[in-house]
Amino acid sequence: MNGAGRAESCLTEILVSCCVAGRRVGGLSSSLSVSRNDSDTGARVFTEPCSLYLWVDRNPPVRVPFARSRPLVRRVEERRVLDDGSARFVTGVGAFFATMYFIQGIGDPTSGLITQPIRALLKSWGESPSTMGSFMALLSIPWMVKPAFGILSDFLPIMGSHRRNYLLLSSAAAAIGSFVLFASPLPTGARGLLLFWLLLPTVGIAFGDVLVDALMVEVGQPRGLTGRLQSIQWTAVSAALVVSGAAGGYVSTVGRSDVAFLACGVIWLVSFALAYRFALETPRPLGTETFAATARGLRDALSVPGMRVVIGILFLWSFNPSWTTVQYLHVTDTLGLSEQVYGNSNSVFWAGCIVASLGYGIYCRRVSMGALVHLAIATGVVGYGVYVQLSTTAELYAVSFVSGVANMTGILIQLDIAARLVPIRVAATCFAVLMAITNIASSCSDWLGADAYEWLGQRIGAADAYRAIVASSALFAASCWLLVPRLRREVPAWWG
């Protein structure tokens, strides 16, 4: 077996072990039951829906596919299903998350490779800061309605498929939108057409993100791995955004946004191929009992001690008016730095995020949740406020790295807290609701920040307007401390 085959074997076997353990993995499968012994191979044969492939350790190795109906999972009798706490289990599941998030990090129009080229294109059309902010807010709408994607996937199958066909459609739509923008340059000022075609890949990544988040909760929460898996996920997406920052800056400098659209189209074709290759599933009918039980679970989730307080913290912490339109305009207009410098600063920011992600995976289980809550709020204040004074390229890079470390630390802690509170039975939709709240706060604050920057800039000057907005971002993060006493009352175990 070649190197690629060995890697595929390890990953798929680990994911199958989750199914054998009786837990649903990312919506791909339910529990497996032993049916019989195979007379030809001596392997145990399992039945029930699944959606993966498995390599059987024989000489030569045999790859056993899962059929679309009544699939079989084979493994040699002597080989034991991977232990949930084993290093191979964590490594394999982490590799799955890392791959999915890396693709999403590159292809996301709201933060990935084409984000800066989009802003540069709007700027070249002579659009105002307010218009740019509103455009990016509208583009972020799919991230605000993530709960709808979770409900759609759970309760409205396409030809019996709850996952695979949705993944194929969303990946195809994302690729089509990107390729159309590459092949058909838009006339100056065509904001409506630009928004329409960009919404296709944004919907695709937001829909896929719902499934990955659910997988993280379902696999990580019962095993106490939510912190580590969040670390793995965000290390991967940060690595993707390091590449996107530098590449996006270059593309914006040379005015070749079409190249970025082409690259994203190819990325989404890769996503389509992965979904087609691995996301097989057995059709299952829509169950009204399951729908009713999930609806009750969502209602009851709000009654979980600490859940409403965490929602408030997530919203306030994510309400950052100085990020990202205001930051972009301040660097490229007020400071007069180039598009490439701004792109490089984004890469430096995400490099800091990688450091924070790797570090959190080490200490997240060694520090009490109470201490982590305070740390999350403090890092938000530092991560936002550190931008208040910028003048040179060197300062921008240094501040970006510090902000990356601080911001990612705060994000990981908040996501870890949310993952520990979300009921597993409604993990997909409930976690999507929490993430939608942060996306709403982020998008609305970016829109309002751009409006305030334009309004204040006309009265007190662009530089002072920028500093005022940065200060407001730090104040919003600091206001989270007002909610900590109630959180401590509702979840005293975190401070025990």
Secondary structure, DSSP 8 states (H G I E B T S, - for coil): --HHHHHHHHHHHHHHHHHHTT---TTS----EEEEE-TTT-EEEEES-----EEE--SS-EEE---SSS-EEEEETTS----TTSHHHHHHHHHHHHHHHHHHHHH-TTTSTTHHHHHHHHHHTT--HHHHHHHHHHHTHHHHTHHHHHHHHHH--BTTBSSHHHHHHHHHHHHHHHHHHHHS---TT-HHHHHHHHHHHHHHHHHHHHHHHHHHHHHHGGGT-HHHHHHHHHHHHHHHHHHHHHHHHHHHHHT-HHHHHHHHHHHHHHHHHHHHHH---------HHHHHHHHHHHHHHTTSTTHHHHHHHHHHHH--TTTTHHHHHIIIIIS---HHHHHHHHHHHHHHHHHHHHHHHHHTTTS-HHHHHHHHHHHHHHHHHGGG---SHHHHHHHHHHHHHHHHHHHHHHHHHHHHHS-GGGHHHHHHHHHHHHHHHHHHHHHHHHHHHHHHHHHH-HHHHHHHHHHHHHHHHHGGGGGHHHHHHH-GGGG-
